[in-house]
Amino acid sequence: MIKILFICHGNICRSPMAEYLMKYKLNNLKLDNKYEVNSKATSREEIGNHIHYGTRKILDKFNIDYHNKLASQITKEDVDYYDLIIGMDHNNLYNLEYMFGKNKKFRLLNKKDVADPWYTGDFNTTYKEINEGLDELIKELEKR
């Protein structure tokens, strides 16, 4: 089983969108038994808060269940446990390296930053970028 952890700043917008969209895609492809997927934050700012309403709106639009997820922060144990830790932007990678040192498990979802809808207000663009990145990630992982 490949264990994947998606990371963003607060774990209320991009990383939970990636987590639940990935689970949805894997389930539809009948690949969900090969992967464990979760998401967390680098910061403590949103710990215990629900997913942002903009992300919930996108997930609801596609009937993707998000199980009342609450934001949580990545730990050293997570770094040890997960096989792949995917940041949504270069700041996330910087924070991961600051917190835990360089690690070959850390990478971006896309080759460029995924737009942060907390600042842009554009959850549709974020969804599009994450959706495309996940399709590429699944192709890459299934080639292994």
C-alpha positions in Angstrom: 0.0 0.0 0.0 1.3 3.5 -0.9 0.6 6.1 1.8 0.2 9.6 0.5 -0.2 12.8 2.6 -1.3 16.1 1.0 0.0 19.3 2.7 -1.1 22.9 2.6 -0.8 25.8 5.0 -3.9 25.3 7.1 -5.5 22.0 6.0 -8.9 23.6 5.2 -8.7 24.4 1.5 -6.2 22.8 -0.9 -4.9 19.7 0.9 -8.4 18.4 2.0 -9.6 19.0 -1.6 -6.7 16.9 -2.9 -7.3 14.2 -0.2 -11.0 13.7 -0.9 -10.7 14.1 -4.7 -7.9 11.6 -4.7 -9.9 9.1 -2.7 -12.9 9.6 -5.0 -10.7 9.1 -8.1 -9.0 6.0 -6.7 -12.4 4.5 -5.7 -13.8 5.1 -9.2 -10.7 3.4 -10.7 -11.0 0.5 -8.2 -7.5 1.4 -6.9 -8.5 2.5 -3.4 -7.2 -0.7 -1.9 -3.7 0.1 -3.1 -3.5 3.6 -1.5 -3.9 5.3 1.9 -4.6 9.0 1.5 -4.8 11.8 4.1 -4.1 15.6 4.4 -2.6 17.9 7.1 -1.2 21.4 7.6 2.2 22.9 8.2 0.7 25.6 10.4 -1.3 25.4 13.6 -3.6 28.3 12.6 -6.6 26.2 11.6 -6.2 23.1 13.8 -9.7 21.8 14.8 -11.5 23.8 12.1 -13.7 22.3 9.5 -12.9 22.4 5.8 -13.4 25.8 4.2 -16.9 26.3 2.8 -15.4 27.0 -0.7 -13.8 23.5 -0.7 -16.9 21.9 0.8 -18.9 23.5 -2.0 -16.6 22.1 -4.7 -16.7 18.6 -3.1 -20.5 18.7 -2.7 -20.9 19.7 -6.3 -19.3 16.3 -7.3 -21.0 14.4 -4.4 -17.6 13.7 -2.8 -17.9 12.8 0.9 -15.4 14.5 3.2 -16.5 13.0 6.6 -16.5 16.2 8.7 -12.7 16.5 8.5 -11.0 18.7 11.0 -7.7 20.4 10.3 -4.6 18.9 11.8 -0.9 19.6 11.7 1.8 17.2 10.3 4.1 15.5 12.8 7.4 13.8 12.7 5.5 10.5 13.0 3.6 11.4 9.8 6.9 12.1 8.0 8.1 8.6 9.0 4.8 6.9 8.2 3.9 8.3 4.8 5.6 7.3 1.6 4.9 10.5 -0.3 4.2 13.9 1.2 2.9 16.3 -1.4 2.8 20.1 -0.8 0.5 22.4 -2.7 3.1 25.1 -3.2 6.8 26.0 -2.7 6.0 27.6 0.6 4.6 24.3 1.9 7.8 22.5 0.8 9.9 25.2 2.5 7.9 24.9 5.7 8.2 21.1 5.6 12.0 21.3 5.2 12.2 23.9 7.9 10.2 21.7 10.3 11.7 18.3 9.4 14.8 18.8 7.2 15.2 17.9 3.6 13.4 14.6 2.7 13.1 12.8 -0.6 9.4 12.1 0.3 8.6 15.9 -0.1 7.4 17.1 -3.5 4.9 19.3 -5.2 1.6 18.0 -6.7 2.1 20.1 -9.9 5.4 21.4 -11.2 4.0 24.8 -10.3 2.2 26.1 -7.2 -1.5 25.2 -6.8 -3.4 28.5 -6.4 -4.4 29.1 -2.7 -8.1 30.0 -2.8 -7.8 31.4 0.7 -6.2 34.4 -1.0 -7.6 34.2 -4.5 -11.2 33.3 -3.6 -11.2 31.1 -6.8 -11.9 27.6 -5.7 -12.7 26.5 -9.2 -9.2 27.2 -10.5 -7.8 25.4 -7.4 -10.0 22.4 -8.2 -8.9 22.4 -11.8 -5.2 22.5 -10.9 -5.6 19.8 -8.2 -7.7 17.6 -10.5 -5.1 17.7 -13.3 -2.3 17.1 -10.8 -4.0 14.1 -9.3 -4.6 12.6 -12.8 -0.9 12.9 -13.5 0.0 11.6 -10.0 -2.2 8.5 -10.5 -0.6 7.8 -13.9 2.9 8.2 -12.4 2.2 5.9 -9.5 0.5 3.2 -11.5 3.5 3.0 -13.9 5.7 2.0 -10.9 
